[in-house]
Amino acid sequence: MRTLHYCSALFASLAALPAAAALIVDTGAGANGQPWSFETAQYFAGEFSVGSRQVIQSVEGYYSNIESPSGSVTIRLHRDGGNIPGGILFSRSHALPGASALDWYGVFGLDWMIDPGTYWVSFEPDGGIKGIHPGKAPNPMGEYAQHSGGGWLDWGENYFDYLDVGVRIDATPPAGLPTPGSLALLGAGLAVLAVARRTPVDADDGSAPCNASGHPRPGAR
């Protein structure tokens, strides 16, 4: 009975565990000495892949707004279009004040569910922004693309990989899917259950008025 209660408590605790957020893309910050222009006439995208269903919670880019006018940056998640971003799946904008120094900026509190596959994320500044989106991030994405002259430049596979701009994407598994931590807890619980099932039960533990043979215990009434 105790084992049953333990297992019930274990599975209840697993169901109550929140999905753990994790960075599925983390290139690190771009190098200040590699200042690609970041403005409405030129902006960038990066490609990434996921092996399981994920819910994107936040997307950030490492860039700045050098000029004094404020503006906004629209961050979009795209289908894979080969060497360039494909159709838009999700989109969200954030304000970028004037004279914003190089830092991580982005959109948060998202609920963008994606299936296993390859995707692109792009960062489009509006006309009020003239900044930089530096390259040489230490852990670059799978591929990069550049938007100039009114469209994405499809100049061949990996042509723009030298851009290496900084991107971070935070995601969680969908509700109901086990996380690595909950799977570890489940494994520990099953191991305890297996040990408990192998432990012999002492039928003559003194709690009953009769012993194991069925005869009354001395002094039992």
PEWO-V113541 format. One record per residue. N is the residue number from 1. RES is the residue in one letter. SS is DSSP state (a for helix, b for strand, c for the rest). OMEGA is omega in whole degrees, 0 to 359 (* if undefined). D_FIRST is the distance of its C-alpha to the first C-alpha in whole Angstrom. Layout:
n=N res=RES ss=SS omega=OMEGA d_first=D_FIRST
n=N res=RES ss=SS omega=OMEGA d_first=D_FIRST
This chain:
n=1 res=M ss=c omega=178 d_first=0
n=2 res=R ss=a omega=178 d_first=4
n=3 res=T ss=a omega=179 d_first=5
n=4 res=L ss=a omega=179 d_first=5
n=5 res=H ss=a omega=179 d_first=6
n=6 res=Y ss=a omega=181 d_first=9
n=7 res=C ss=a omega=179 d_first=10
n=8 res=S ss=a omega=179 d_first=11
n=9 res=A ss=a omega=180 d_first=12
n=10 res=L ss=a omega=182 d_first=14
n=11 res=F ss=a omega=176 d_first=16
n=12 res=A ss=a omega=180 d_first=17
n=13 res=S ss=a omega=176 d_first=18
n=14 res=L ss=a omega=181 d_first=20
n=15 res=A ss=a omega=183 d_first=21
n=16 res=A ss=a omega=182 d_first=23
n=17 res=L ss=c omega=176 d_first=25
n=18 res=P ss=c omega=177 d_first=28
n=19 res=A ss=c omega=183 d_first=30
n=20 res=A ss=c omega=177 d_first=32
n=21 res=A ss=c omega=180 d_first=36
n=22 res=A ss=b omega=176 d_first=38
n=23 res=L ss=b omega=177 d_first=42
n=24 res=I ss=b omega=170 d_first=43
n=25 res=V ss=b omega=177 d_first=46
n=26 res=D ss=b omega=183 d_first=48
n=27 res=T ss=c omega=193 d_first=51
n=28 res=G ss=c omega=183 d_first=52
n=29 res=A ss=c omega=173 d_first=55
n=30 res=G ss=c omega=182 d_first=58
n=31 res=A ss=c omega=182 d_first=61
n=32 res=N ss=c omega=182 d_first=64
n=33 res=G ss=c omega=181 d_first=67
n=34 res=Q ss=c omega=192 d_first=66
n=35 res=P ss=c omega=173 d_first=67
n=36 res=W ss=c omega=178 d_first=66
n=37 res=S ss=b omega=182 d_first=68
n=38 res=F ss=b omega=183 d_first=65
n=39 res=E ss=b omega=186 d_first=67
n=40 res=T ss=c omega=180 d_first=67
n=41 res=A ss=c omega=182 d_first=70
n=42 res=Q ss=b omega=175 d_first=67
n=43 res=Y ss=b omega=197 d_first=64
n=44 res=F ss=b omega=177 d_first=61
n=45 res=A ss=b omega=177 d_first=58
n=46 res=G ss=b omega=183 d_first=55
n=47 res=E ss=b omega=176 d_first=53
n=48 res=F ss=b omega=180 d_first=49
n=49 res=S ss=b omega=175 d_first=47
n=50 res=V ss=b omega=182 d_first=43
n=51 res=G ss=c omega=180 d_first=41
n=52 res=S ss=c omega=179 d_first=38
n=53 res=R ss=c omega=182 d_first=38
n=54 res=Q ss=b omega=172 d_first=38
n=55 res=V ss=b omega=182 d_first=39
n=56 res=I ss=b omega=181 d_first=42
n=57 res=Q ss=b omega=180 d_first=42
n=58 res=S ss=b omega=175 d_first=45
n=59 res=V ss=b omega=181 d_first=48
n=60 res=E ss=b omega=172 d_first=51
n=61 res=G ss=b omega=181 d_first=54
n=62 res=Y ss=b omega=184 d_first=56
n=63 res=Y ss=b omega=183 d_first=60
n=64 res=S ss=b omega=170 d_first=62
n=65 res=N ss=b omega=187 d_first=65
n=66 res=I ss=c omega=186 d_first=68
n=67 res=E ss=c omega=182 d_first=70
n=68 res=S ss=c omega=179 d_first=70
n=69 res=P ss=c omega=176 d_first=69
n=70 res=S ss=c omega=180 d_first=66
n=71 res=G ss=b omega=178 d_first=64
n=72 res=S ss=b omega=177 d_first=61
n=73 res=V ss=b omega=176 d_first=59
n=74 res=T ss=b omega=180 d_first=57
n=75 res=I ss=b omega=184 d_first=54
n=76 res=R ss=b omega=172 d_first=54
n=77 res=L ss=b omega=186 d_first=51
n=78 res=H ss=b omega=165 d_first=53
n=79 res=R ss=b omega=177 d_first=52
n=80 res=D ss=b omega=178 d_first=54
n=81 res=G ss=c omega=183 d_first=57
n=82 res=G ss=c omega=180 d_first=58
n=83 res=N ss=c omega=182 d_first=60
n=84 res=I ss=c omega=176 d_first=60
n=85 res=P ss=b omega=177 d_first=57
n=86 res=G ss=b omega=182 d_first=57
n=87 res=G ss=b omega=182 d_first=56
n=88 res=I ss=b omega=177 d_first=55
n=89 res=L ss=b omega=182 d_first=51
n=90 res=F ss=b omega=181 d_first=50
n=91 res=S ss=b omega=176 d_first=53
n=92 res=R ss=b omega=180 d_first=53
n=93 res=S ss=b omega=174 d_first=55
n=94 res=H ss=b omega=178 d_first=56
n=95 res=A ss=b omega=176 d_first=58
n=96 res=L ss=b omega=183 d_first=60
n=97 res=P ss=c omega=175 d_first=63
n=98 res=G ss=c omega=179 d_first=66
n=99 res=A ss=c omega=176 d_first=66
n=100 res=S ss=b omega=181 d_first=63
n=101 res=A ss=b omega=176 d_first=62
n=102 res=L ss=b omega=180 d_first=60
n=103 res=D ss=b omega=175 d_first=57
n=104 res=W ss=b omega=176 d_first=54
n=105 res=Y ss=b omega=180 d_first=54
n=106 res=G ss=b omega=181 d_first=52
n=107 res=V ss=b omega=188 d_first=50
n=108 res=F ss=c omega=180 d_first=46
n=109 res=G ss=c omega=181 d_first=44
n=110 res=L ss=c omega=176 d_first=44
n=111 res=D ss=c omega=186 d_first=42
n=112 res=W ss=b omega=181 d_first=44
n=113 res=M ss=b omega=179 d_first=41
n=114 res=I ss=b omega=177 d_first=43
n=115 res=D ss=c omega=177 d_first=42
n=116 res=P ss=c omega=180 d_first=42
n=117 res=G ss=b omega=183 d_first=46
n=118 res=T ss=b omega=184 d_first=49
n=119 res=Y ss=b omega=174 d_first=50
n=120 res=W ss=b omega=172 d_first=53
n=121 res=V ss=b omega=182 d_first=53
n=122 res=S ss=b omega=182 d_first=56
n=123 res=F ss=b omega=183 d_first=58
n=124 res=E ss=b omega=176 d_first=61
n=125 res=P ss=b omega=177 d_first=63
n=126 res=D ss=c omega=186 d_first=65
n=127 res=G ss=c omega=180 d_first=69
n=128 res=G ss=c omega=187 d_first=68
n=129 res=I ss=c omega=169 d_first=67
n=130 res=K ss=b omega=184 d_first=68
n=131 res=G ss=b omega=176 d_first=66
n=132 res=I ss=b omega=175 d_first=65
n=133 res=H ss=c omega=192 d_first=62
n=134 res=P ss=c omega=178 d_first=62
n=135 res=G ss=c omega=180 d_first=61
n=136 res=K ss=c omega=172 d_first=60
n=137 res=A ss=c omega=188 d_first=57
n=138 res=P ss=c omega=181 d_first=55
n=139 res=N ss=c omega=189 d_first=52
n=140 res=P ss=c omega=178 d_first=54
n=141 res=M ss=c omega=185 d_first=53
n=142 res=G ss=c omega=180 d_first=53
n=143 res=E ss=b omega=179 d_first=57
n=144 res=Y ss=b omega=178 d_first=59
n=145 res=A ss=b omega=180 d_first=61
n=146 res=Q ss=b omega=177 d_first=64
n=147 res=H ss=b omega=179 d_first=65
n=148 res=S ss=b omega=177 d_first=69
n=149 res=G ss=c omega=176 d_first=72
n=150 res=G ss=c omega=180 d_first=70
n=151 res=G ss=b omega=176 d_first=67
n=152 res=W ss=b omega=183 d_first=65
n=153 res=L ss=c omega=179 d_first=67
n=154 res=D ss=c omega=183 d_first=66
n=155 res=W ss=c omega=176 d_first=68
n=156 res=G ss=c omega=183 d_first=66
n=157 res=E ss=c omega=176 d_first=62
n=158 res=N ss=c omega=182 d_first=61
n=159 res=Y ss=c omega=185 d_first=65
n=160 res=F ss=c omega=182 d_first=64
n=161 res=D ss=c omega=177 d_first=61
n=162 res=Y ss=c omega=180 d_first=63
n=163 res=L ss=c omega=173 d_first=62
n=164 res=D ss=c omega=181 d_first=59
n=165 res=V ss=c omega=185 d_first=58
n=166 res=G ss=c omega=181 d_first=55
n=167 res=V ss=b omega=172 d_first=52
n=168 res=R ss=b omega=177 d_first=49
n=169 res=I ss=b omega=181 d_first=46
n=170 res=D ss=b omega=183 d_first=42
n=171 res=A ss=b omega=175 d_first=40
n=172 res=T ss=b omega=170 d_first=36
n=173 res=P ss=c omega=176 d_first=34
n=174 res=P ss=c omega=178 d_first=34
n=175 res=A ss=c omega=179 d_first=31
n=176 res=G ss=c omega=177 d_first=28
n=177 res=L ss=c omega=182 d_first=29
n=178 res=P ss=c omega=174 d_first=27
n=179 res=T ss=c omega=177 d_first=29
n=180 res=P ss=a omega=180 d_first=29
n=181 res=G ss=a omega=180 d_first=27
n=182 res=S ss=a omega=177 d_first=24
n=183 res=L ss=a omega=178 d_first=24
n=184 res=A ss=a omega=179 d_first=24
n=185 res=L ss=a omega=178 d_first=21
n=186 res=L ss=a omega=179 d_first=19
n=187 res=G ss=a omega=178 d_first=20
n=188 res=A ss=a omega=180 d_first=19
n=189 res=G ss=a omega=179 d_first=15
n=190 res=L ss=a omega=178 d_first=16
n=191 res=A ss=a omega=178 d_first=17
n=192 res=V ss=a omega=179 d_first=14
n=193 res=L ss=a omega=180 d_first=12
n=194 res=A ss=a omega=178 d_first=14
n=195 res=V ss=a omega=181 d_first=15
n=196 res=A ss=a omega=180 d_first=11
n=197 res=R ss=a omega=181 d_first=11
n=198 res=R ss=a omega=183 d_first=14
n=199 res=T ss=c omega=181 d_first=14
n=200 res=P ss=c omega=178 d_first=14
n=201 res=V ss=c omega=178 d_first=12
n=202 res=D ss=c omega=182 d_first=14
n=203 res=A ss=c omega=182 d_first=15
n=204 res=D ss=c omega=185 d_first=18
n=205 res=D ss=c omega=177 d_first=16
n=206 res=G ss=c omega=183 d_first=18
n=207 res=S ss=c omega=182 d_first=16
n=208 res=A ss=c omega=181 d_first=17
n=209 res=P ss=c omega=179 d_first=21
n=210 res=C ss=b omega=177 d_first=21
n=211 res=N ss=c omega=186 d_first=21
n=212 res=A ss=c omega=181 d_first=20
n=213 res=S ss=c omega=178 d_first=23
n=214 res=G ss=c omega=180 d_first=23
n=215 res=H ss=c omega=179 d_first=26
n=216 res=P ss=b omega=176 d_first=26
n=217 res=R ss=c omega=175 d_first=25
n=218 res=P ss=c omega=179 d_first=29
n=219 res=G ss=c omega=179 d_first=29
n=220 res=A ss=c omega=181 d_first=26
n=221 res=R ss=c omega=* d_first=27
